[in-house]
Amino acid sequence: MKPVACMVDPDNPRNRRDSLPERQRILSAVAEKFPRHVLVVDDEPLIRWSVAESLSDCGVDVEQAPDAASALRIVTNTALPFDAVVLDLRLPDMDDLSLLGTFRQLMPGASLVLMTAFGTPDVVADAQAIGAAVLNKPFELDEMKRLVLGLEADAA
C-alpha cells in the first residue's frame, strides 16, 4: 500500500473554522423541518412495509409495529423520541382513537397521521381534534410523505 498524504486548503471556505456554526445552523434547520424518527403502525404487513420504505427513501429512521401493544412498548422504551407516527385506525388489539390520544399525550410535539378506510365524519373530526392528519385508504404515498415530512403539496 502506498501512503497517502491529505492536506486541508485553509483558503477553501468549506474548510474554515468559522463555517462550523453555519453548518450547525443548516443541520438544525433541516432537523426541524424533516422528522428523523418515525413510527409506522399497521397490522397489514404490505401497507406497513410500503409506508416504511417510502419514508426510509427520504432519509427517515423508521420503526414498525403491527399492533397497539407493540407500538406502545416501542414508544415508551425508545431512547430517541419519535418526530411522527403514522397509525392505522383499526388494529387487532384496538380499533378506536384511544391509541392516537395516548400518543398525543406521550409525544405532544410529534406529527400524527391516522390512516383509515373507515373515516366517518365523526372519526375524522375527533382525530383532527387530537391534532392528527387523516389519510383515507387507499392513499398516495406522496401524500403520506407530505403529511409526515411537513412539505408543501407541490414539494413531495
Contact map, one row per residue, 1 for C-alpha under 8 A:
111000000000000000000000000000000000000000000000000000000000000000000000000000000000000000000000000000000000000000000000000000000000000000000000000000000000
111100000000000000000000000000000000000000000000000000000000000000000000000000000000000000000000000000000000000000000000000000000000000000000000000000000000
111110000000000000000000000000000000000000000000000000000000000000000000000000000000000000000000000000000000000000000000000000000000000000000000000000000000
011111000000000000000000000000000000000000000000000000000000000000000000000000000000000000000000000000000000000000000000000000000000000000000000000000000000
001111100000000000000000000000000000000000000000000000000000000000000000000000000000000000000000000000000000000000000000000000000000000000000000000000000000
000111110000000000000000000000000000000000000000000000000000000000000000000000000000000000000000000000000000000000000000000000000000000000000000000000000000
000011111000000000000000000000000000000000000000000000000000000000000000000000000000000000000000000000000000000000000000000000000000000000000000000000000000
000001111100001000000000000000000000000000000000000000000000000000000000000000000000000000000000000000000000000000000000000000000000000000000000000000000000
000000111111001000000000000000000000000000000000000000000000000000000000000000000000000000000000000000000000000000000000000000000000000000000000000000000000
000000011111101100000000000000000000000000000000000000000000000000000000000000000000000000000000000000000000000000000000000000000000000000000000000000000000
000000001111101100000000000000000000000000000000000000000000000000000000000000000000000000000000000000000000000000000000000000000000000000000000000000000000
000000001111111100000000000000000000000000000000000000000000000000000000000000000000000000000000000000000000000000000000000000000000000000000000000000000000
000000000111111100100000000000000000000000000000000000000000000000000000000000000000000000000000000000000000000000000000000000000000000000000000000000000000
000000000001111100100000000000000000000000000000000000000000000000000000000000000000000000000000000000000000000000000000000000000000000000000000000000000000
000000011111111110100000000000000000000000000000000000000000000000000000000000000000000000000000000000000000000000000000000000000000000000000000000000000000
000000000111111111110000000000000000000000000000000000000000000000000000000000000000000000000000000000000000000000000000000000000000000000000000000000000000
000000000000001111110000000000000000000000000000000000000000000000000000000000000000000000000000000000000000000000000000000000000000000000000000000000000000
000000000000000111111100000000000000000000000000000000000000000000000000000000000000000000000000000000000000000000000000000000000000000000000000000000000000
000000000000111111111110000000000000000000000000000000000000000000000000000000000000000000000000000000000000000000000000000000000000000000000000000000000000
000000000000000111111111000000000000000000000000000000000000000000000000000000000000000000000000000000000000000000000000000000000000000000000000000000000000
000000000000000001111111100000000000000000000000000000000000000000000000000000000000000000000000000000000000000000000000000000000000000000000000000000000000
000000000000000001111111110000000000000000000000000000000000000000000000000000000000000000000000000000000000000000000000000000000000000000000000000000000000
000000000000000000111111111000000000000000000000000000000000000000000000000000000000000000000000000000000000000000000000000000000000000000000000000000000000
000000000000000000011111111100000000000000000000000000000000000000000000000000000000000000000000000000000000000000000000000000000000000000000000000000000000
000000000000000000001111111110000000000000000000000000000000000000000000000000000000000000000000000000000000000000000000000000000000000000000000000000000000
000000000000000000000111111111000000000000000000000000000000000000000000000000000000000000000000000000000000000000000000000000000000000000000000000000000000
000000000000000000000011111111100000000000000000000000000000000000000000000000000000000000000000000000000000000000000000000000000000000000000000000000000000
000000000000000000000001111111110000000000000000000000000000000000000000000000000000000000000000000000000000000000000000000000000000000000000000000000000000
000000000000000000000000111111111000000000000000000000000000000000000000000000000000000000000000000000000000000000000000000000000000000000000000000000000000
000000000000000000000000011111111100000000000000000000000000000000000000000000000000000000000000000000000000000000000000000000000000000000000000000000000000
000000000000000000000000001111111111000000000000000000000000000000000000000000000000000000000000000000000000000000000000000000000000000000000000000000000000
000000000000000000000000000111111110000000000000000000000000000000000000000000000000000000000000000000000000000000000000000000000000000000000000000000000000
000000000000000000000000000011111110000000000000000000000000000000000000000000000000000000000000000000000000000000000000000000000000000000000000000011000000
000000000000000000000000000001111111000000000000000000000000000000000000000000000000000000000000000000000000000000000000000000000000000000000000000011000000
000000000000000000000000000000111111110000000000000000000001000000000000000000000011000000000000000000000000000000000000000000000000000000000000000110000000
000000000000000000000000000000100111110000000000000000000011100000000000000000000110000000000000000000000000000000000000000000000000000000000000000000000000
000000000000000000000000000000000011111000000000000000000001111000000000000000011111000000000000000000000000000000000000000000000000000000000000000000000000
000000000000000000000000000000000011111100000000000000000001111000000000000000000111110000000000000000000000000000000000000000000000000000000000000000000000
000000000000000000000000000000000000111110000000000000000000011110000010000000000101110000000000000000000000000000000000000000000000000000000000000000000000
000000000000000000000000000000000000011111000001001100000000011110000000000000000000111000000000000000000000000000000000000000000000000000000000000000000000
000000000000000000000000000000000000001111100001000000000000000111110010000000000000111100000000000000000000000000000000000000000000000000000000000000000000
000000000000000000000000000000000000000111111011000000000000000011100000000000000000001100100000000000000000000000000000000000000000000000000000000000000000
000000000000000000000000000000000000000011111001000000000000000011100000000000000000000100110000000000000000000000000000000000000000000000000000000000000000
000000000000000000000000000000000000000001111111000000000000000001000000000000000000000000000000000000000000000000000000000000000000000000000000000000000000
000000000000000000000000000000000000000001111111100000000000000001000000000000000000000000000000000000000000000000000000000000000000000000000000000000000000
000000000000000000000000000000000000000000011111110000000000000000000000000000000000000000000000000000000000000000000000000000000000000000000000000000000000
000000000000000000000000000000000000000001011111111000000000000000000000000000000000000000000000000000000000000000000000000000000000000000000000000000000000
000000000000000000000000000000000000000111111111111100000000000101000000000000000000000000000000000000000000000000000000000000000000000000000000000000000000
000000000000000000000000000000000000000000001111111110000000000000000000000000000000000000000000000000000000000000000000000000000000000000000000000000000000
000000000000000000000000000000000000000000000111111111000000000000000000000000000000000000000000000000000000000000000000000000000000000000000000000000000000
000000000000000000000000000000000000000100000011111111100000000000000000000000000000000000000000000000000000000000000000000000000000000000001000000000000000
000000000000000000000000000000000000000100000001111111110000011100000000000000000000000000000000000000000000000000000000000000000000000000000000000000000000
000000000000000000000000000000000000000000000000111111111000000000000000000000000000000000000000000000000000000000000000000000000000000000000000000000000000
000000000000000000000000000000000000000000000000011111111100000000000000000000000000000000000000000000000000000000000000000000000000000000001000100000000000
000000000000000000000000000000000000000000000000001111111111110000000000000000000000000000000000000000000000000000000000000000000000000000000000100000000000
000000000000000000000000000000000000000000000000000111111111110000000000000000000000000000000000000000000000000000000000000000000000000000000000000000000000
000000000000000000000000000000000000000000000000000011111111000000000000000000000000000000000000000000000000000000000000000000000000000000000000000000000000
000000000000000000000000000000000000000000000000000001111111000000000000000000000000000000000000000000000000000000000000000000000000000000000000000000000000
000000000000000000000000000000000001000000000000000000111111100000000000000000000000000000000000000000000000000000000000000000000000000000000000000000000000
000000000000000000000000000000000011110000000000000000111111110000000000000000000000000000000000000000000000000000000000000000000000000000000000000000000000
000000000000000000000000000000000001110000000000000000110011111000000000000000000000000000000000000000000000000000000000000000000000000000000000000000000000
000000000000000000000000000000000000111100000000000100110001111100000000000000000000000000000000000000000000000000000000000000000000000000000000000000000000
000000000000000000000000000000000000111100000000000100000000111110000000000000000000000000000000000000000000000000000000000000000000000000000000000000000000
000000000000000000000000000000000000001110000001000100000000011111000010000000000000000000000000000000000000000000000000000000000000000000000000000000000000
000000000000000000000000000000000000001111100000000000000000001111110110010000000000000000000000000000000000000000000000000000000000000000000000000000000000
000000000000000000000000000000000000000011111001000000000000000111110110000000000000000000100000000000000000000000000000000000000000000000000000000000000000
000000000000000000000000000000000000000011100000000000000000000011111110000000000000000000111100000000000000000000000000000000000000000000000000000000000000
000000000000000000000000000000000000000010000000000000000000000011111111000000000000000000111100001000000000000000000000000000000000000000000000000000000000
000000000000000000000000000000000000000000000000000000000000000000111111100000000000000000001000000000000000000000000000000000000000000000000000000000000000
000000000000000000000000000000000000000000000000000000000000000011111111110000000000000000000000000000000000000000000000000000000000000000000000000000000000
000000000000000000000000000000000000001010000000000000000000000111111111111000000000000000000000000000000000000000000000000000000000000000000000000000000000
000000000000000000000000000000000000000000000000000000000000000000011111111100000000000000000000000000000000000000000000000000000000000000000000000000000000
000000000000000000000000000000000000000000000000000000000000000000001111111110000000000000000000000000000000000000000000000000000000000000000000000000000000
000000000000000000000000000000000000000000000000000000000000000010000111111111000000000000000000000000000000000000000000000000000000000000000000000000000000
000000000000000000000000000000000000000000000000000000000000000000000011111111001100000000000000000000000000000000000000000000000000000000000000000000000000
000000000000000000000000000000000000000000000000000000000000000000000001111111000000000000000000000000000000000000000000000000000000000000000000000000000000
000000000000000000000000000000000000000000000000000000000000000000000000111111100000000000000000000000000000000000000000000000000000000000000000000000000000
000000000000000000000000000000000000000000000000000000000000000000000000011111111000000000000000000000000000000000000000000000000000000000000000000000000000
000000000000000000000000000000000000000000000000000000000000000000000000000011111000000000000000000000000000000000000000000000000000000000000000000000000000
000000000000000000000000000000000000100000000000000000000000000000000000000001111100000000000000000000000000000000000000000000000000000000000000000000000000
000000000000000000000000000000000000100000000000000000000000000000000000001001111110000000000000000000000010000000000000000000000000000000000000000000000000
000000000000000000000000000000000001111000000000000000000000000000000000001000011111100000000000000000000010010000000000000000000000000000000000000000000000
000000000000000000000000000000000011110000000000000000000000000000000000000000001111100000000000000000000000111000000000000000000000000000000000000000000000
000000000000000000000000000000000010111000000000000000000000000000000000000000000111110000000000000000000000011110000000000000000000000000000000000100000000
000000000000000000000000000000000000011110000000000000000000000000000000000000000111111000000000000000000000011110000000000000000000000000000000000100000000
000000000000000000000000000000000000011110000000000000000000000000000000000000000001111100000000000000000000000111100000000000000000000000000000000100000000
000000000000000000000000000000000000000111000000000000000000000000000000000000000000111110000000000100000000000111100000000000000000000000000000000000000000
000000000000000000000000000000000000000011100000000000000000000000000000000000000000011111100000000000000000000001110000000000000000000000000000000000000000
000000000000000000000000000000000000000000000000000000000000000000000000000000000000001111100111100000000000000001110100000000000000000000000000000000000000
000000000000000000000000000000000000000000000000000000000000000000000000000000000000000111110111000000000000000000010000000000000000000000000000000000000000
000000000000000000000000000000000000000001100000000000000000000001110000000000000000000111111110000000000000000000000000000000000000000000000000000000000000
000000000000000000000000000000000000000000100000000000000000000000110000000000000000000001111110000000000000000000000000000000000000000000000000000000000000
000000000000000000000000000000000000000000000000000000000000000000111000000000000000000000111110000000000000000000000000000000000000000000000000000000000000
000000000000000000000000000000000000000000000000000000000000000000110000000000000000000011111111001000000000000000000000000000000000000000000000000000000000
000000000000000000000000000000000000000000000000000000000000000000000000000000000000000011111111100000000000000000000000000000000000000000000000000000000000
000000000000000000000000000000000000000000000000000000000000000000000000000000000000000011000111111000000000000000000000000000000000000000000000000000000000
000000000000000000000000000000000000000000000000000000000000000000000000000000000000000010000011111110000000000000000000001001100000000000000000000000000000
000000000000000000000000000000000000000000000000000000000000000000000000000000000000000000000001111111000000000000000000000000000000000000000000000000000000
000000000000000000000000000000000000000000000000000000000000000000010000000000000000000000000101111111100000000000000000000000000000000000000000000000000000
000000000000000000000000000000000000000000000000000000000000000000000000000000000000001000000000111111110000000101000000000000100100000000000000000000000000
000000000000000000000000000000000000000000000000000000000000000000000000000000000000000000000000111111111000000000000000000000000100000000000000000000000000
000000000000000000000000000000000000000000000000000000000000000000000000000000000000000000000000011111111100000000000000000000000000000000000000000000000000
000000000000000000000000000000000000000000000000000000000000000000000000000000000000000000000000001111111111000000000000000000000000000000000000000000000000
000000000000000000000000000000000000000000000000000000000000000000000000000000000000000000000000000111111111110100000000000000000110000000000000000000000000
000000000000000000000000000000000000000000000000000000000000000000000000000000000000000000000000000011111111000000000000000000000000000000000000000000000000
000000000000000000000000000000000000000000000000000000000000000000000000000000000000000000000000000001111111000000000000000000000000000000000000000000000000
000000000000000000000000000000000000000000000000000000000000000000000000000000001100000000000000000000111111110000000000000000000000000000000000000000000000
000000000000000000000000000000000000000000000000000000000000000000000000000000000000000000000000000000111111110000000000000000000000000000000000000000000000
000000000000000000000000000000000000000000000000000000000000000000000000000000000010000000000000000000010011111000000000000000000000000000000000000000000000
000000000000000000000000000000000000000000000000000000000000000000000000000000000111100000000000000000010011111100000000000000000000000000000000000000000000
000000000000000000000000000000000000000000000000000000000000000000000000000000000011100000000000000000000000111110000000000000000001000000000000000100000000
000000000000000000000000000000000000000000000000000000000000000000000000000000000001111000000000000100010000011111000000000000000011100000000000000100000000
000000000000000000000000000000000000000000000000000000000000000000000000000000000001111000000000000000000000001111100000000000000001111000000001001100000000
000000000000000000000000000000000000000000000000000000000000000000000000000000000000011110000000000100000000000111110000000000100001111000000000000000000000
000000000000000000000000000000000000000000000000000000000000000000000000000000000000011110000000000000000000000011111000000000000000011110000000000000000000
000000000000000000000000000000000000000000000000000000000000000000000000000000000000000111000000000000000000000001111110000000000000011110000000000000000000
000000000000000000000000000000000000000000000000000000000000000000000000000000000000000000000000000000000000000000111110000000000000000111000000000000000000
000000000000000000000000000000000000000000000000000000000000000000000000000000000000000010000000000000000000000000011111000000000000000100000000000000000000
000000000000000000000000000000000000000000000000000000000000000000000000000000000000000000000000000000000000000000011111111100000000000100000000000000000000
000000000000000000000000000000000000000000000000000000000000000000000000000000000000000000000000000000000000000000000111111100000000000000000000000000000000
000000000000000000000000000000000000000000000000000000000000000000000000000000000000000000000000000000000000000000000011111110000000000000000000000000000000
000000000000000000000000000000000000000000000000000000000000000000000000000000000000000000000000000000000000000000000011111111000000000000000000000000000000
000000000000000000000000000000000000000000000000000000000000000000000000000000000000000000000000100000000000000000000011111111100000000000000000000000000000
000000000000000000000000000000000000000000000000000000000000000000000000000000000000000000000000000000000000000000000011111111110000010000000000000000000000
000000000000000000000000000000000000000000000000000000000000000000000000000000000000000000000000000000000000000000000000111111111000000000000000000000000000
000000000000000000000000000000000000000000000000000000000000000000000000000000000000000000000000100000000000000000000000011111111100000000000000000000000000
000000000000000000000000000000000000000000000000000000000000000000000000000000000000000000000000100100000000000001000000001111111111110000000000000000000000
000000000000000000000000000000000000000000000000000000000000000000000000000000000000000000000000000000000000000000000000000111111111110000000000000000000000
000000000000000000000000000000000000000000000000000000000000000000000000000000000000000000000000000000000000000000000000000011111111000000000000000000000000
000000000000000000000000000000000000000000000000000000000000000000000000000000000000000000000000000110010000000000000000000001111111000000000000000000000000
000000000000000000000000000000000000000000000000000000000000000000000000000000000000000000000000000000010000000100000000000000111111100000000000000000000000
000000000000000000000000000000000000000000000000000000000000000000000000000000000000000000000000000000000000001111000000000000111111110000000000000000000000
000000000000000000000000000000000000000000000000000000000000000000000000000000000000000000000000000000000000000111000000000000110011111000000000001000000000
000000000000000000000000000000000000000000000000000000000000000000000000000000000000000000000000000000000000000011110000000100110001111100000000000000000000
000000000000000000000000000000000000000000000000000000000000000000000000000000000000000000000000000000000000000011110000000000000000111110100001000000000000
000000000000000000000000000000000000000000000000000000000000000000000000000000000000000000000000000000000000000000111110000000000000011111100000000000000000
000000000000000000000000000000000000000000000000000000000000000000000000000000000000000000000000000000000000000000111000000000000000001111100000000000000000
000000000000000000000000000000000000000000000000000000000000000000000000000000000000000000000000000000000000000000001000000000000000000111110000000000000000
000000000000000000000000000000000000000000000000000000000000000000000000000000000000000000000000000000000000000000000000000000000000001111111011000000000000
000000000000000000000000000000000000000000000000000000000000000000000000000000000000000000000000000000000000000000000000000000000000000001111111000000000000
000000000000000000000000000000000000000000000000001001000000000000000000000000000000000000000000000000000000000000000000000000000000000000111111100000000000
000000000000000000000000000000000000000000000000000000000000000000000000000000000000000000000000000000000000000000000000000000000000000000011111110000000001
000000000000000000000000000000000000000000000000000000000000000000000000000000000000000000000000000000000000000000000000000000000000000000111111111000001001
000000000000000000000000000000000000000000000000000000000000000000000000000000000000000000000000000000000000000010000000000000000000001000111111111100000000
000000000000000000000000000000000000000000000000000001100000000000000000000000000000000000000000000000000000000000000000000000000000000000001111111111100001
000000000000000000000000000000000000000000000000000000000000000000000000000000000000000000000000000000000000000000000000000000000000000000000111111111111011
000000000000000000000000000000000000000000000000000000000000000000000000000000000000000000000000000000000000000010000000000000000000100000000011111111100000
000000000000000000000000000000000010000000000000000000000000000000000000000000000001110000000000000000000000001110000000000000000000000000000001111111000000
000000000000000000000000000000001110000000000000000000000000000000000000000000000000000000000000000000000000000000000000000000000000000000000000111111100000
000000000000000000000000000000001100000000000000000000000000000000000000000000000000000000000000000000000000000000000000000000000000000000000000111111110000
000000000000000000000000000000000000000000000000000000000000000000000000000000000000000000000000000000000000000000000000000000000000000000000000111011111011
000000000000000000000000000000000000000000000000000000000000000000000000000000000000000000000000000000000000000000000000000000000000000000000000010001111111
000000000000000000000000000000000000000000000000000000000000000000000000000000000000000000000000000000000000000000000000000000000000000000000010010000111111
000000000000000000000000000000000000000000000000000000000000000000000000000000000000000000000000000000000000000000000000000000000000000000000000000000011111
000000000000000000000000000000000000000000000000000000000000000000000000000000000000000000000000000000000000000000000000000000000000000000000000010000111111
000000000000000000000000000000000000000000000000000000000000000000000000000000000000000000000000000000000000000000000000000000000000000000000110110000111111
